[in-house]
Amino acid sequence: MLFNSLGFLYVFLPITYLVFWRLAGKTPRYVFLAISGYVFYSFWNYKFCSLMLLSTGVSYLAGLGLLRWQDPIRRRLCVAVSVATDLAFLGFFKYANFVVVNVNGVASWLGGTSMLPILDILLPVGISFYTFHTITYIVDSYRRVITPTKNFFEYAAYVSFFPQLVAGPIVRFRQIEQDFKNIDRADQTADPEAGWSFFVIGLIKKVLIADTIAAVIDPAWARSSELSTVGAWLCVLGYSYQVYFDFSGYSDMAVGLGYLFGFRLPQNFNSPYKATDIADLWRRWHISMSSFFRDYVYIPLGGSRASRLVTYRNLVVTMMLCGLWHGANWTLVVFGAYHGLLLALHQTIKGPWEHLPLWARRCGTYGLWLVGLAFFRSAGLGMALTVLGAMFTWRAGEDIVGANVLVVMLALAAAIAHWGPNTFEMRHRWSPSWVAGFAVLFGMCLFALYGSRPAPYLYFQF
């Protein structure tokens, strides 16, 4: 089920909201939130609810073990079993065929004739996100950052909490632990204005901006080999705003839904296109993911505590894993390696870079981001190199259908992303003018949804 679907807006959300606030006590609300999360997930594929339940059960039992046992060997065993189980699920569903294809490719190159079969695997939506939820819970419990909960329904509600279930943010248990503890004292009237405001803003970002841009550039990306230099730049620029407004829109809707149910989900985007260097961009972009890789990969590898070369290695390895997390494709590995090298380069030239004018640092950072997005968006390395070749060598080609609409949308998107306030910087107080404007834009969103099938969020595929 999609947030931007009529079924969610007219049926699932109203029923879930009304029932939740009519329940009293912690356990009934835990149980209802957990069940509603599984119902929400089952609209995609009910068969994979058992996989999420198994992952939840294993990590819950591991948490109980960490609560009970104090000797280091048993505690490490709890972590190892839980994390290995989660990574095994993620590895099989997301990367098994990637490994098979590459093994077959190497075998063929070496002259082999026996090939491994390609498996018929359907990637469970959201597995990358709820797997990271369970991993952070166990690792933080092992580090004694949090105390594991004894209430299974509380933990199940955390893992399956539908606003964050299928595309994040990657919310750590400690970030909303107090909201779960106080769920029986949550106030329905505490943040309704902020909740509905965040939700509607996210819907506007997704439906009116991201999907409009996608309608123009997706057909152009499909014939990337025919793109002119201007067309290639328009496609990459368009994708930069599409992916930003698509995912930040989802994150805003998730935050708004959290407010509506008494939970304060963290900010996931902080005006990343205002970043002044590549490290600053990653502190602002998909904050929950970048902070995960910082805290659970980069720092355990040694971070910047060792020599400069080791620091560079840690940056590149972390970002390559970050790229691979996005999907089983070499383009995403290259995307991660590219950003790892940029981060290492930034460490080297940080002093001179900071003496450049602000506009130059912002433009340079955004330009480097665009180059990486050519890999991020492309289906293969050949496609990425073709698009980059068109961008940096003059080439005549076919015009993009709807280019005039695209230019207008790019100007609007750029004004918002580069100069406008982000959703967390706005005042979410419903004055008459605010309500009137939102009503018009929300009506436009509904009109668009009535006219076509809702477009899935880009990060569903990751």
N, C-alpha and C positions, 0 to 999 in steps of 0.2 A: 504494500500500500504506500502511496506517495502523499506527502503533505499537500502537494498541489493537485490533488484529485478531488472530484466532487464527492466521492464516497467518504473520503476522510473529513472533508469540510462539513458535509451535511449529516453524516451518520456517526462515524466512529468518534470524532472529537466531541460533539455535543453529548453523546451517551456516556462516554468515559468521564467527561468533566462533571456531569450532573451526578452520576452514581458515586464517584470518588468523594465529592464533598458532602454526600449524605451518609457516608459511612463514618463511624466513630471508633476510636481506638487504633492502636498501632497495627496489630495483626490483621484486622480486616482490610486496612489500607495497603499493607504490604502484599497481602494475597491478591487484592484486586489489581494493583499495579503490575504484579508479576503476570497474572493471567492476561491482562490487557496487552502487555508486551508480546506475549506469545500469540494472541489473537491477531495483533498488528502484523507480526512476522509471518503468520500462516497465510495471509493474503498473497504473499509472494510464493511460498511453497511450504505447506504444512509439514512435509516429510522431514525438513531440516530443523524443525523445532526440537526433535530428539537429540540432534547434535549439539545444539546450544544448551539443552538441559544436561547432557552428559558433561560438557565442559564446565558448566556451573557446578554440578555435583562434585566433580573431581577437585576443583579449586576450593569449594566450600569445605570438603573433608580435609584438604591440606591445611586450610586455615585453622580448623579445629585441632589438627595435630600440632601446629605451631603454638597454639594456645595452651596445649597440654604439656608438650615436651620442651625441656630446656637444654638438653644435651645437644651439642653442635651437630653430631652425625645424623640424628633423627630429624633435626630441623632442616639440614641441608637436603636430606632425602625427601622431605615434604615438598620443598621448593622444586627439586629436580624432577620429581614425578609429575607434579602439576604443570610446570612450564614445559616439560618435554611432551606431555600429552597435548597441550594447546598447540605447540609448534608442530607436532606431528599431524594434527588435523589441518592446520593451516598449510603446511608443506604439501600434504597429499592433494588437497582440493585445489590449491592455487598454483603449485609448482611441479606436480608430477609430470604432466605432459610437456612442460618446458624442459625438464631434465631428459625425458625420453627423446624429444625432437633433437636436442643437442647431442645426446649420446649417439643417436642414429646418424647424425650429420658427421660426427667425428669418425664413426665406424665406416661410413661410406667413403670418406676422404682417405682412410687407411686401406681401402680395398675390400672391406668386409661386405658380405652379402646377407647376413642374418640381421634382421631389424627387430627392435622391440615394438610391440603393438601400441598404438595410440589409444589411451583409455577414454571411455565415454564418461566424462566427469562434468558435472554441472557445478559451477562455483557458487557456494552459498552466499547470498548477498549479506553484507555486513560482517562477514567472518573476520576480516582484518581488524574491525573495530572492537567487537565484543571479546575477541581473543586478547587484545591489548588491555581491555578492562580487567580481565581475570589475571593477566600476568602482573599488572601493576598492583593489584590487590595482594597477591601472594608475595611479591618481592617487598612491598612496603610492610607487610606483616612480618616477614623475616627480618627486616631491618628495624623492626619495632617502631616504625613511624606511625602505624595504626594498630589498634587491637582488633583482631578478627572477630566478627560478629558470630554469636551462637545461634542467632535466629536465621534459619534457612530462607524463610520468605523475605526477610529484609535483604539478604544477599541476592536472591533470585530477582527481586524487584530492581535492585541496582543494575544487575547485568542486562536485564530485559527491558529496562526503562525506555519506553518507545521513542521519546524525543531524541535520544542519543544512540539508538540501537543500530541503525543500518549505515549511518554515515557520520557518526561522531556528533560533537567533539569527543575526543578520548578523555573522558572524565574520570579522574582518579577517585577512589572511594573516599579518601581523606578530604576531597574538595566539597563533597556533599554529605559527609558523614553526619554532621550536626542536623542537617535538614531531614535525614532519615530518622535520627534519634528523636527529633521533635515533630515527627509527622502527625502525631495525634493532636498537636497544638497548633498546627498550621492554620493560617487565617486566610479564608477565601477572598477577603476584601483587601489584603495587604498590598498586592502589586498587580491588580487587574489591568490598569492602564498601561504599565510597562509591558506586561505579558502580551496583550493584544497589539500594542504598538510594535514590539519586536516581531511578532508573528506576521503582521500585515506588511511591514517593511521588507521582511525576508521574502514574502510571496511576491511583492512588486519586483524585487531584484531578480528573482527567478523567472517569473512569467513574462514580465514586460520588457526586461533588459536582456538577460542571458538567452532566453529562448528566441527572442527576436533576432539577436545577432547570430545565433546558431542556425536559424532558418536560412540565412544568406550564406554563411561560410561553410557549412557542412557539405553542400553539393560541390563547392569549389575545392575543398580538401579532397573530395573523392576523385577529382581529376587534377591532382597536384602536378603531374608531369606537364600539363598544359598551361600552368600559371605563368603570367608575365611577372616582371619584377614588381610592378605596382600591385598586382593581384596577390603575390606571395606576401608582401608586407601587410596588405589589408587582411589577409587570412590570419597571419600570426598576431597582428594587433587585435583583430577581432577575437581570436581565441584567448588572448591574455585577459580581455574583459569578460568574455563568456565564462571562463573557468573561475574568475574572481567573483563575479556576481552570482554565479550558480552556487558555488560552495559557501561563500559568505552569506548568501541568502538562506541556504539550508541551515547554517549555523545560527543565524538570527532567529529563524523559525523555531529551532530547537530551544534556544534560550527563552524565547517567548512562551513556549509550551511549558518549559520548566517553571517559569514564574506562575503560570496558571495553576500548577499543581503544588506550589509551595517550595520549589527547588531553585537554587541559584546556580545555574550552569556557568562555567567560566567563559570569558571572551576568547574567541578562536581566531579572529582577524582584527588587526589593529592598523588599519590604513597601510597595508604593505607597499603600495605604490608611492608612498611618501618616503620610503626608506632611502637612506643616504649611503649605504654600502650593502654588500651582499650578506654580511652577518646580520645587519640590522633588518634586512628583508626577512631572513629566516626567523628572527625574533618576533616578527609581525605576521607572518604567513602561517596558517594552519598551526597555531601556537601549541595546541594540545599534542600534535604529532611531533613537531620539532623539539618541544621540551621533553617528550618521551625519549626520543633518540639521544638527546643531550644527557638525560639523567640515567638512562638504563643501558646505553651503549657507549657513548663518547667518554663520559666520566669513568665508568668501570675500565675502559681500555687504557686509562691514564690521563685522558684529557690533555691539558696543556702543561702538566706538571713535569714532564720529562724534557728531553732535548727538542730542538725545533723540528728535526726530521721526524721524530716520533710523534710530535704534535700534528705534523702534516699527514702522516700515515693515519693517525686516528681520525682526522677530519675526512679524509678520502674514504676510508673504510666505512665510517658512520654514514656518510652521504650516499655511498653505493648501496648500503643496506636500506637506507631510506628510499632510494629509487626503486630497488627491488620490491620493497613493501607495496609500492603502488601497483605492481603487476609483473607478471612473468613475461617480460619482453626486454630484449637487449637495449632497445631505445631508452627504456627507463633506467637501466643500469648505467648507460652512458650519461643520461641526465643527472643521475646522482654523482657520478665521477666528475662530471663537468663542474658541478657546484662544490664538490669537495676541493677541487683544484682552485676554484675561485676563492674559497674561504682560506685556503693555504696562501694564495697570492695576496689576499687582503692582509694576512698577518705580516707579510713581508713589506708591503708598501703602505701600511696603515698611516704612518706619519705624513708622508707627502700627500696622500689621498685626502686627508682631513684638512689640508690647507687649500684645497680647491674650493671655488664658490659653491654655495649650497645647490644652486640649479644644476651645475655641472655634475655634482655627485649623484643627485637624484636621476638626472637623465642617463648618466653612465650606468647606474645600477639597474634602471629599468631596461636599458638596451641590452645589457648582459642577460637579464631575465628572459627577454624575448628570444634570444638565440637558444637558450635552453628549452624554451617551450616548443621550438621546432622539433626537437627530439621527443618531448613529452607527448605531443599530439600525434606524431606520426605512427603509422602502423608498423613500420620497419625502418632499418637504418638507411636503406636505399631511398625511401620516401623522404626522410629527414634531410639527407644530403641533397636531394633534388630541390627541396624547398629552400634550403640555405643557399644553394647555388643560384637559384632564381633571385634571392634577396640581395646577393652581393655581386652579381654580374648582370649587366643589362640584358634583358630578354623580352622580346615581344611575345604576346600570347593572347589567349582568349579573355574577353572581359568577364568580370564576375556579374552574374545575373543579380540584380538588386543592389548594385554598388552604391547608388544614390541613397537608398535607405540605410545601407551599412555605414556610410560616411556620417550621416546624421546621428545614428546610434553610437558610433565611436566618439563623436564629439561630446554627446551627453554623458556617456560612460566615463570618458576621460575627465570631464569636469567634476564628476562625483568622486571618482577614485583618487585623483591626484590632488584635488583642492577642497573637496567637500568634507564635512565631518563624518566619521563612521557612526554606526548605530549606537555604540556605547557613549559617544560624545553628545548625543542628542538629549534634549529634555523630553521625557515621555509623559507629558501632561496634556490631557485632552481638552484643549481650548476649542471653541466653536469652529474656528478656521481650520484647526488641525483635523477635527472630526470630518468636516466637509471635504477637505482635500483627500483624506484617507478613504472616505466613502466613494468618491469618484474613481480613485485609482483601484480600490478593491473591486468596484463594479467592472472596471476594464479587465481586471484579472479574471473575474468570473466569466465575462463575455468571451475572453480568449479560451478559457477552459471548456466552455460549452461548444466552441467551434472546432475543437480538435482534441485528440487524446493527450493527456498530460505527459510531458517529456520527463524521463527519469533524470535524476541528478547525476552529474558526471562522476562523482565519487562513489556511486553505487558499484561501478565496475572495478574499483580498487579494493 
